[in-house]
Amino acid sequence: MGTLVLNHPHKQVLANKKKSFQSTFISGVGEKYYIPQTIIGNVKQGDKVIILSDKKGSKERAEGFLNKLVPSSFTKHSPPRPRYDVYIDNLIKVQYHRNDFGDLERSGIAIF
């Protein structure tokens, strides 16, 4: 069983490019994440999902389980790459830490 990490960079939230951590926590849906094809094959229903917020002074973390990935849009790359909405079940807030995984991909995700 793998773990998918989704980051909510505060700068992108402010620029309206990403939904806030709180919105994702409430809805259980991480919207429009580019998940590289080299990674997506390693993600399956029931895998653990971690969502993170790096907002200065209030770093947050929640954990749940992957329900499904739904194609939602495309990147601006040439050729375009698919983005996915990540549906997460049973999200609960936990103490923030990043000591159980390494670096995030450029797209703000990681799998371990």
N, C-alpha and C positions, 0 to 999 in steps of 0.2 A: 504494500500500500504506500503510495507516494503522498507528498504534501505539496499543495499549490499555494504560493504566497502572492498576494495582490497588494501593491503599495498604492496609497493615495497621497502623492506628493502635494504638500500644501500650496506650493506655487501654482500647480496646475488646477487645483480646486479653485483658487482665487481667480484664475484666468478663465474659469468656466469650461475647462477642457476635461475635467474629471468630476464625478459626483463626490460629495464629501464622505468621509468615513461614517459619520452619523447616519446619513441617508442610506448608505449601503447596509449598515448594521440594521436599520429599521426595516428596509425592504427585503433584505436577503438576496439582493441582486447587484453584482459588480458589473457595471455597464461598459461595453466597448473596449475590452482588453484585447490587445494584439498578443496572441500566444503563438510563438514561432512553431513552424511545422515540425522542427526537431524535438520539440517539447510536447506538443499536443497529443502525440501518440502514447505518451507516458501518463496521461491524465485520464482517470476513469471515475464513474459514479461511485460514491462512497468514500473517495479519497478525502483526507483532511484538507481544509482550506483555512489559511490565515489571512486576515486583512489587517493592514497597518496604516497608521496615520503618523506623519512626522511633524505635525504642527508644533511649533516651538512652545514649550511650556505645558503642553498637554498631549504627549505622545500616547497613542492608544493602540490596542491590539484586541482582536476578537478571533475566535476559532469556531469552525463549524465543519460541515461535510458537504461535498459536492453532490448536488442533485443532478444538474445537467449543464451543458454548454450549448448555447444557441447562437448561430451566426447572426450578427446584427448589422454590420457595416463593413467598410473597407478602409485601409490606410490610404495615404496619399502617395505611397511609393509607386514606382513604375517597374514591374506591374503591381497593381494593388494587392494587398494581402488582407485576408479576412480578420475581422475583429469579432469577439464573442461576448455575449452577456453570460456571466457566470452566476448560476442559481445555487444558493448556499442554504442548507437546512441547519437548524439547531444552533444558530450563532449565539455565542456567549462571550461577554467581555472577560478578558483575563489580564493579568499584569503584563505590561509592555516589556519585551526583551527581544533581542535578535541573536541570541547565542546558539540557536538550533539550526541555523542555515547560513550559507555563505552570501556572496554578492548577488544582487538582483540583476536580471537582464536589463538592457537599455529600455525595454518596454515597461519596466516596473514590476515584472513578475519573476518568480523563481520556482523551480520544482526540485524537491530533494526527497 
